[in-house]
Amino acid sequence: MAQSKEPKKIYDIAKLTTKLKHWKIRVKFKLSLTPTEKKKEFKNLNKSGRHCAYILEDESGQIRLFAFDDIATRLESYDIQMDDGQEYFIWGAEIKVADKGFYSYGHKYQLKFLKSAGIRPVEGELSMKENGATSSATASTSHIAKTTGAEDTKKIKLAFDPVPLEEVENYKSEPHFDVLGIIKECSVPEHKQQETSQFFVKNMRLIDTTGEVNISVSAKKKIELKKLTELKDKVIGLVGCEWKEYGKDVICAKLKNLIEEKELPQSSLAKARKLKEFDEQRPKPSRRKETGKKNLDQLQCADIKAEPSESGTQIKKETSAPEKSPKGATGATGPAKPVTTRLACTHPFSKGTHKQKDVMSSEVKTNVSRSVGLIHIDGDPEGTGFRVGEKYIVTCVHVIKSVINVFPNFIDCERITIEFERKKYNKKEDPLQIFNFVPTIAYLDIAVDFAVLELVCHHAGVPFPPALTFFGDVCDMEIHFVGHPGCRQMKEDSDVIPRWSPNHDNEIIPYIKELAEWSKSYFPKVNGEVVDYYSILLEPPRKILFHTSFDLGSSGSPGVIIRDDMPCVVVMLSGGTPSCYYQGLFPDHPVEDCKKVEYGYAMSNIYERMRDSGNRDILNLAEKIFEKWIC
């Protein structure tokens, strides 16, 4: 492959993103590498070889440059001057997302040097080392041709990057994909024979938080497959899975590509931890015979009934069998039965069964989904926003914080976009669904984590997605969140039960104080100080508390109630506690489901703050955003 043409425009290292196609950087070479990077040889599940790595630096920051095999030999053959002020132009390298678990040089991306990449000094010419490195490059190239050759067409990913199990159907056209899950069932090994080889396969059922799949795992020896049985109910990763057609579509993988939990890369440890917590909370199958089928709610949480008391409504577990109605009696004529609900009695914010699922096709929720978008910054998904008013988007301040240029009035509008209708994980971006913003921030309120941005008219004349126009107060109705948890495709989480002050103070305050004391003794100190991660929930301004299966990436999601067959926005999702858990600060300190509390801000409180600001422009904006109120 010929070297690519040198671009004219020079970018700072800090500005490099995967969206850039033609770029060039002006840098100095450094050699501040980790012990792993200093090793010239590498070996993993898929191949072995050699590599080299450097740290590039300019005034804006640092970034890692690396190369493999013959490309590494070529790069090392250049007489590159280190730490002496010599600057180089580099272009044509592949911009890849950095593995934060292994390489952290202050940049979210890294550069892979390719055959087509270019390098030259800013002044003078690039020379070769005088130690025979050129001839060694030729020898290395010959070796690679012999050892890899035809394997290149079926090479699988070197970096472990698992996809949600509910999305594997979308990878039938892909050569390979990785998965992460818990083994729940294994079949008896079967002997298979082809024209030139024979092997054994074992079918297993793998689950994660999104679904389950059956995978056919193969090995050369039957006894090797015993490992799958030993790993039952354990977290494992599989690299290089692929779809094959054996009368029907089957997911196939090789046992040698299995990664046990202790061998997972650091970037996957948080996912593994959440997966184990999910599995612990799943209902265990009953061993006693059942006379009939139970619905999901009966399996997931005990029947509970609400009884009035002096201190408020008390939740009691229903342990006795329900009373039978007199023979022939129906409906209200029989004795009253306990009121059952999905609210589990474990803690105030529990919603019993967690059901995170794709946006449902019901008319009301589909209407909401059309108004919700995925916000991208520097080409990467960062959070959620939704349409309001004639031309506006609302989201959380912390989602757009990195692009605020002049606080609190301007953003770097070239770095931020919003994408609508993202309902599939591996869906190709549709330019007609991506909108830009004007540089001026229409409104920003840090106290309630609320920001309003104005959209730019689409260059192709595409109209703005429809706005959400109905708003209301939080009430004792279930909330439906629609957003982009994990910064992936759009999801819906329903049946969320809100709690707020002052209505639920008798329930909230003791529970939060108890969690605060627990967090101070459970989590490690930060900078030598004990941290209370929960008391912030009781501090003003008022927060609406609940528990949702939504996580990072869902900040800015609208929470709606359905009233008169209309979606009514009552809250916007902002964050969760303990914050150290969601930030992955202490991966060795798991958090039980009953100790997680998410929160948002009531739309009624946000409107009141805008209305009482005393600023006529802000008041006018509030009237445009909050068009209709449903009491």
TIFILO-830299 format. One record per residue (C-alpha): residue number from 1; y, x, z; residue in one letter. Coordinates in steps of 0.05 Angstrom, whole numbers. Layout:
! residues N
    n      yy      xx      zz  res
  NUM       Y       X       Z    A
...
//
This chain:
! residues 631
    n      yy      xx      zz  res
    1       0       0       0    M
    2      68      28     -20    A
    3     123      39      31    Q
    4     169     -21      35    S
    5     241     -16      12    K
    6     290       6      65    E
    7     335     -52      87    P
    8     410     -42      94    K
    9     423     -83     158    K
   10     412     -48     224    I
   11     390     -88     285    Y
   12     391     -70     359    D
   13     323     -65     392    I
   14     342    -123     437    A
   15     352    -168     376    K
   16     282    -157     346    L
   17     241    -221     341    T
   18     182    -245     301    T
   19     229    -287     258    K
   20     261    -225     226    L
   21     233    -206     157    K
   22     278    -150     134    H
   23     304    -106     189    W
   24     317     -34     207    K
   25     330      -1     274    I
   26     365      64     293    R
   27     328      96     351    V
   28     308     158     391    K
   29     236     174     407    F
   30     211     179     479    K
   31     143     193     509    L
   32     146     156     575    S
   33      76     125     568    L
   34      25      96     616    T
   35     -39     135     628    P
   36     -77      86     584    T
   37     -29      97     526    E
   38     -34     172     531    K
   39    -108     170     515    K
   40    -119     182     442    K
   41    -187     147     438    E
   42    -201      74     452    F
   43    -262      29     455    K
   44    -267     -46     464    N
   45    -314    -104     448    L
   46    -303    -100     374    N
   47    -292     -28     352    K
   48    -273      41     373    S
   49    -223      91     344    G
   50    -160     128     361    R
   51     -87     108     370    H
   52     -19     136     386    C
   53      41     104     420    A
   54     115     121     430    Y
   55     174      90     465    I
   56     234      77     421    L
   57     303      72     451    E
   58     374      53     432    D
   59     434      29     471    E
   60     407     -42     477    S
   61     339     -24     507    G
   62     269       2     494    Q
   63     208     -21     454    I
   64     138       6     444    R
   65     114      32     377    L
   66      39      42     365    F
   67     -10      55     309    A
   68     -85      59     299    F
   69    -134     106     265    D
   70    -109     137     199    D
   71     -40     106     209    I
   72     -36     138     277    A
   73     -56     205     247    T
   74      -2     197     194    R
   75      51     181     246    L
   76      31     240     290    E
   77      34     287     230    S
   78     110     278     225    Y
   79     152     330     260    D
   80     187     280     305    I
   81     237     309     354    Q
   82     232     281     424    M
   83     288     275     475    D
   84     337     320     438    D
   85     385     268     412    G
   86     354     264     342    Q
   87     357     192     315    E
   88     311     158     265    Y
   89     312      96     222    F
   90     248      54     225    I
   91     232      -8     184    W
   92     173     -48     158    G
   93     132     -46     222    A
   94      99    -110     247    E
   95     134    -143     305    I
   96      82    -169     354    K
   97      85    -203     422    V
   98      76    -150     476    A
   99      20    -156     527    D
  100      62    -161     590    K
  101       1    -145     633    G
  102      -4     -75     605    F
  103      61     -55     572    Y
  104     128     -72     604    S
  105     186     -34     575    Y
  106     237     -90     583    G
  107     221    -121     515    H
  108     177    -182     499    K
  109     156    -152     432    Y
  110     124     -87     408    Q
  111     120     -53     339    L
  112      56     -38     301    K
  113      66      17     250    F
  114      34      -2     183    L
  115      20      34     118    K
  116      81      -1      88    S
  117     126      19     146    A
  118     181      71     136    G
  119     213     125     179    I
  120     266     176     165    R
  121     317     216     205    P
  122     389     191     207    V
  123     409     261     185    E
  124     366     309     145    G
  125     295     298     119    E
  126     229     282     152    L
  127     184     343     154    S
  128     110     351     170    M
  129      81     391     227    K
  130      55     460     208    E
  131     -11     454     245    N
  132     -55     425     192    G
  133     -42     353     213    A
  134     -37     332     140    T
  135    -108     352     124    S
  136    -133     319     187    S
  137    -101     254     163    A
  138    -142     257      99    T
  139    -206     269     139    A
  140    -190     211     185    S
  141    -179     164     126    T
  142    -247     183      98    S
  143    -280     170     165    H
  144    -249     101     171    I
  145    -272      82     101    A
  146    -344      98     120    K
  147    -345      65     188    T
  148    -306       1     176    T
  149    -302     -14     102    G
  150    -333     -83      92    A
  151    -323    -101     165    E
  152    -248    -110     153    D
  153    -259    -178     120    T
  154    -292    -205     184    K
  155    -252    -167     236    K
  156    -237    -210     296    I
  157    -177    -207     342    K
  158    -171    -145     385    L
  159    -125    -180     435    A
  160    -156    -236     476    F
  161    -114    -298     461    D
  162    -153    -361     481    P
  163    -136    -429     451    V
  164    -143    -495     489    P
  165    -212    -526     478    L
  166    -181    -591     454    E
  167    -152    -552     396    E
  168    -213    -516     370    V
  169    -223    -570     316    E
  170    -159    -544     285    N
  171    -189    -475     276    Y
  172    -243    -492     226    K
  173    -205    -458     170    S
  174    -191    -396     213    E
  175    -237    -336     210    P
  176    -240    -327     286    H
  177    -211    -353     351    F
  178    -219    -339     425    D
  179    -234    -387     482    V
  180    -231    -386     558    L
  181    -270    -435     601    G
  182    -323    -449     654    I
  183    -397    -453     635    I
  184    -426    -519     659    K
  185    -492    -527     623    E
  186    -541    -481     585    C
  187    -600    -499     541    S
  188    -667    -463     534    V
  189    -663    -402     486    P
  190    -685    -416     415    E
  191    -714    -365     366    H
  192    -677    -361     299    K
  193    -698    -323     237    Q
  194    -660    -306     174    Q
  195    -681    -267     112    E
  196    -661    -200     140    T
  197    -657    -210     215    S
  198    -681    -250     275    Q
  199    -645    -268     339    F
  200    -641    -318     396    F
  201    -589    -371     411    V
  202    -571    -411     472    K
  203    -526    -472     471    N
  204    -476    -479     527    M
  205    -423    -529     548    R
  206    -355    -498     563    L
  207    -298    -535     596    I
  208    -224    -522     609    D
  209    -166    -564     633    T
  210    -158    -597     564    T
  211    -230    -614     545    G
  212    -299    -587     532    E
  213    -340    -559     473    V
  214    -411    -538     458    N
  215    -419    -466     435    I
  216    -480    -432     406    S
  217    -484    -361     434    V
  218    -530    -311     400    S
  219    -563    -245     422    A
  220    -616    -199     393    K
  221    -662    -205     454    K
  222    -682    -268     490    K
  223    -675    -237     559    I
  224    -602    -220     545    E
  225    -585    -295     543    L
  226    -606    -301     616    K
  227    -536    -276     631    K
  228    -507    -344     611    L
  229    -548    -380     663    T
  230    -526    -330     716    E
  231    -453    -343     697    L
  232    -459    -419     705    K
  233    -397    -449     739    D
  234    -361    -383     727    K
  235    -299    -369     685    V
  236    -315    -330     621    I
  237    -278    -312     557    G
  238    -308    -309     487    L
  239    -276    -266     433    V
  240    -286    -279     359    G
  241    -314    -350     359    C
  242    -322    -382     291    E
  243    -342    -448     260    W
  244    -406    -449     219    K
  245    -442    -505     182    E
  246    -515    -515     199    Y
  247    -523    -586     176    G
  248    -465    -601     222    K
  249    -405    -560     245    D
  250    -423    -513     302    V
  251    -381    -463     341    I
  252    -417    -396     343    C
  253    -405    -334     384    A
  254    -440    -269     401    K
  255    -461    -252     472    L
  256    -434    -182     464    K
  257    -365    -212     456    N
  258    -368    -248     524    L
  259    -317    -226     576    I
  260    -332    -239     649    E
  261    -275    -260     695    E
  262    -270    -191     727    K
  263    -261    -160     658    E
  264    -207    -209     633    L
  265    -140    -177     614    P
  266     -85    -186     665    Q
  267     -49    -234     618    S
  268    -106    -284     626    S
  269    -116    -281     702    L
  270     -66    -336     716    A
  271    -102    -383     667    K
  272    -169    -366     699    A
  273    -141    -381     768    R
  274    -114    -449     746    K
  275    -180    -464     712    L
  276    -219    -451     777    K
  277    -171    -495     815    E
  278    -181    -550     763    F
  279    -257    -545     768    D
  280    -255    -548     844    E
  281    -216    -613     841    Q
  282    -262    -645     789    R
  283    -307    -701     817    P
  284    -377    -677     832    K
  285    -434    -719     802    P
  286    -467    -765     852    S
  287    -541    -756     863    R
  288    -556    -826     887    R
  289    -575    -880     838    K
  290    -518    -926     816    E
  291    -528    -998     800    T
  292    -473    -997     748    G
  293    -421    -953     717    K
  294    -358    -933     754    K
  295    -292    -926     720    N
  296    -254    -860     722    L
  297    -209    -881     779    D
  298    -269    -897     823    Q
  299    -300    -829     809    L
  300    -236    -791     819    Q
  301    -208    -818     883    C
  302    -228    -863     940    A
  303    -206    -935     941    D
  304    -145    -941     986    I
  305    -106    -999    1011    K
  306     -34   -1006    1034    A
  307     -20   -1037    1102    E
  308      50   -1050    1130    P
  309      70   -1018    1196    S
  310     132   -1006    1236    E
  311     143    -938    1206    S
  312     133    -961    1135    G
  313      74    -970    1088    T
  314      12    -932    1110    Q
  315     -43    -911    1063    I
  316    -113    -921    1088    K
  317    -179    -901    1058    K
  318    -224    -961    1044    E
  319    -291    -944    1074    T
  320    -323   -1012    1084    S
  321    -352   -1054    1029    A
  322    -304   -1106    1001    P
  323    -313   -1177    1025    E
  324    -349   -1225     980    K
  325    -315   -1288     957    S
  326    -347   -1353     975    P
  327    -396   -1378     924    K
  328    -360   -1413     868    G
  329    -292   -1387     890    A
  330    -250   -1350     839    T
  331    -183   -1316     837    G
  332    -136   -1331     895    A
  333    -183   -1382     927    T
  334    -227   -1328     958    G
  335    -209   -1281    1015    P
  336    -156   -1230     997    A
  337    -183   -1162     976    K
  338    -151   -1095     993    P
  339    -100   -1073     942    V
  340    -128   -1012     906    T
  341     -88    -958     874    T
  342     -98    -892     839    R
  343     -55    -856     891    L
  344    -101    -808     928    A
  345     -91    -804    1003    C
  346     -92    -727    1006    T
  347     -17    -716    1004    H
  348      48    -754     990    P
  349      57    -731     918    F
  350     -15    -735     895    S
  351     -29    -777     833    K
  352    -104    -776     840    G
  353    -132    -762     772    T
  354     -93    -714     729    H
  355     -93    -740     658    K
  356     -54    -694     612    Q
  357     -66    -717     541    K
  358     -36    -721     472    D
  359      21    -770     463    V
  360     -10    -839     459    M
  361       0    -884     399    S
  362      29    -942     437    S
  363      95    -964     408    E
  364     138    -948     468    V
  365     112    -878     481    K
  366     112    -861     407    T
  367     186    -879     405    N
  368     199    -831     462    V
  369     160    -775     427    S
  370     205    -779     366    R
  371     264    -761     409    S
  372     232    -701     445    V
  373     236    -631     417    G
  374     212    -560     432    L
  375     269    -510     442    I
  376     260    -441     412    H
  377     300    -379     432    I
  378     294    -317     389    D
  379     237    -351     352    G
  380     196    -364     414    D
  381     186    -432     449    P
  382     223    -436     516    E
  383     227    -508     540    G
  384     237    -581     524    T
  385     298    -622     505    G
  386     310    -694     483    F
  387     360    -732     440    R
  388     417    -772     469    V
  389     481    -801     440    G
  390     502    -793     368    E
  391     490    -718     361    K
  392     469    -688     427    Y
  393     409    -655     462    I
  394     400    -651     537    V
  395     358    -599     571    T
  396     356    -555     634    C
  397     408    -501     644    V
  398     355    -449     661    H
  399     321    -462     593    V
  400     383    -439     554    I
  401     409    -389     605    K
  402     391    -328     563    S
  403     434    -351     504    V
  404     497    -368     543    I
  405     549    -318     518    N
  406     612    -339     553    V
  407     595    -379     615    F
  408     600    -439     617    P
  409     628    -454     548    N
  410     590    -419     492    F
  411     520    -402     469    I
  412     494    -353     417    D
  413     476    -408     369    C
  414     441    -361     320    E
  415     386    -349     371    R
  416     369    -421     390    I
  417     338    -480     352    T
  418     300    -544     369    I
  419     238    -568     334    E
  420     217    -641     333    F
  421     150    -675     319    E
  422     110    -615     345    R
  423      46    -654     360    K
  424      -7    -603     339    K
  425     -19    -536     370    Y
  426     -27    -495     306    N
  427      17    -538     262    K
  428      60    -498     213    K
  429     134    -505     228    E
  430     168    -557     185    D
  431     239    -534     166    P
  432     260    -607     159    L
  433     244    -618     234    Q
  434     284    -557     259    I
  435     357    -564     278    F
  436     411    -515     299    N
  437     467    -521     350    F
  438     542    -511     350    V
  439     565    -453     393    P
  440     605    -496     442    T
  441     569    -523     503    I
  442     587    -597     509    A
  443     572    -600     584    Y
  444     538    -558     637    L
  445     523    -572     710    D
  446     484    -518     746    I
  447     475    -558     810    A
  448     430    -609     775    V
  449     404    -561     722    D
  450     433    -605     666    F
  451     462    -582     600    A
  452     486    -619     538    V
  453     486    -585     470    L
  454     513    -611     404    E
  455     469    -609     342    L
  456     491    -584     273    V
  457     479    -630     214    C
  458     417    -608     177    H
  459     431    -569     113    H
  460     381    -612      75    A
  461     415    -676      97    G
  462     358    -696     144    V
  463     384    -747     196    P
  464     380    -731     270    F
  465     318    -757     306    P
  466     330    -822     344    P
  467     364    -818     412    A
  468     339    -846     477    L
  469     390    -899     495    T
  470     365    -935     557    F
  471     373    -906     627    F
  472     361    -931     697    G
  473     350    -914     771    D
  474     285    -886     798    V
  475     243    -941     828    C
  476     172    -954     853    D
  477     143    -953     783    M
  478      99    -900     751    E
  479     136    -849     709    I
  480     112    -824     641    H
  481     132    -752     623    F
  482     135    -731     550    V
  483     146    -657     536    G
  484     118    -590     516    H
  485      79    -560     575    P
  486      57    -489     561    G
  487     108    -488     504    C
  488      54    -517     460    R
  489      46    -584     425    Q
  490      76    -647     454    M
  491      38    -678     513    K
  492      44    -739     557    E
  493      30    -743     631    D
  494      29    -814     658    S
  495      19    -849     725    D
  496      65    -800     760    V
  497      86    -828     828    I
  498     158    -809     849    P
  499     184    -799     920    R
  500     257    -792     938    W
  501     308    -792     994    S
  502     327    -833    1032    P
  503     274    -885    1014    N
  504     215    -840    1031    H
  505     245    -792    1083    D
  506     192    -811    1135    N
  507     139    -787    1087    E
  508     175    -729    1052    I
  509     210    -690    1107    I
  510     150    -676    1153    P
  511     107    -658    1094    Y
  512     157    -610    1063    I
  513     171    -577    1130    K
  514      96    -567    1140    E
  515      90    -535    1071    L
  516     150    -490    1085    A
  517     117    -461    1147    E
  518      52    -452    1110    W
  519      86    -414    1052    S
  520     121    -366    1100    K
  521      55    -344    1130    S
  522      13    -347    1066    Y
  523      53    -310    1012    F
  524      71    -236    1016    P
  525     141    -215    1037    K
  526     193    -202     983    V
  527     235    -140     995    N
  528     210    -140    1066    G
  529     232    -212    1079    E
  530     192    -276    1091    V
  531     208    -328    1038    V
  532     208    -404    1047    D
  533     191    -434     979    Y
  534     196    -508     998    Y
  535     258    -524    1038    S
  536     299    -522     974    I
  537     268    -591     960    L
  538     306    -621    1018    L
  539     373    -588    1001    E
  540     427    -625     962    P
  541     436    -648     909    P
  542     381    -699     916    R
  543     315    -683     880    K
  544     263    -732     857    I
  545     195    -706     880    L
  546     127    -718     848    F
  547      65    -683     823    H
  548      51    -674     749    T
  549       2    -633     708    S
  550      61    -608     666    F
  551      77    -534     677    D
  552     120    -479     647    L
  553     153    -501     582    G
  554     161    -573     604    S
  555     230    -563     637    S
  556     277    -613     605    G
  557     223    -666     593    S
  558     247    -738     601    P
  559     212    -781     653    G
  560     212    -854     632    V
  561     191    -920     661    I
  562     172    -978     616    I
  563     214   -1039     630    R
  564     219   -1100     585    D
  565     176   -1062     534    D
  566     231   -1009     529    M
  567     229    -935     550    P
  568     280    -925     605    C
  569     297    -852     624    V
  570     303    -844     700    V
  571     292    -770     712    V
  572     291    -702     677    M
  573     237    -651     698    L
  574     269    -587     725    S
  575     219    -544     763    G
  576     163    -537     813    G
  577     146    -507     881    T
  578     123    -458     904    P
  579     163    -422     850    S
  580     124    -358     860    C
  581      61    -394     836    Y
  582      92    -418     771    Y
  583     122    -349     759    Q
  584      55    -316     770    G
  585      83    -268     823    L
  586      21    -268     868    F
  587     -41    -280     825    P
  588     -86    -264     884    D
  589     -57    -323     924    H
  590     -82    -388     894    P
  591     -47    -453     911    V
  592     -85    -518     923    E
  593     -64    -579     884    D
  594     -40    -614     947    C
  595      10    -559     960    K
  596      44    -562     892    K
  597     107    -605     887    V
  598     147    -613     823    E
  599     217    -642     820    Y
  600     272    -667     775    G
  601     341    -698     778    Y
  602     355    -772     773    A
  603     395    -792     711    M
  604     436    -838     755    S
  605     458    -779     798    N
  606     475    -738     736    I
  607     517    -795     708    Y
  608     554    -804     774    E
  609     572    -729     775    R
  610     600    -733     705    M
  611     637    -798     720    R
  612     668    -770     784    D
  613     688    -703     753    S
  614     759    -727     741    G
  615     756    -699     671    N
  616     770    -750     616    R
  617     730    -712     563    D
  618     669    -708     608    I
  619     675    -782     625    L
  620     678    -799     551    N
  621     617    -756     538    L
  622     579    -791     594    A
  623     594    -858     562    E
  624     567    -833     496    K
  625     503    -804     527    I
  626     485    -859     577    F
  627     494    -917     528    E
  628     456    -972     565    K
  629     436    -980     637    W
  630     378   -1023     659    I
  631     382   -1041     732    C
//
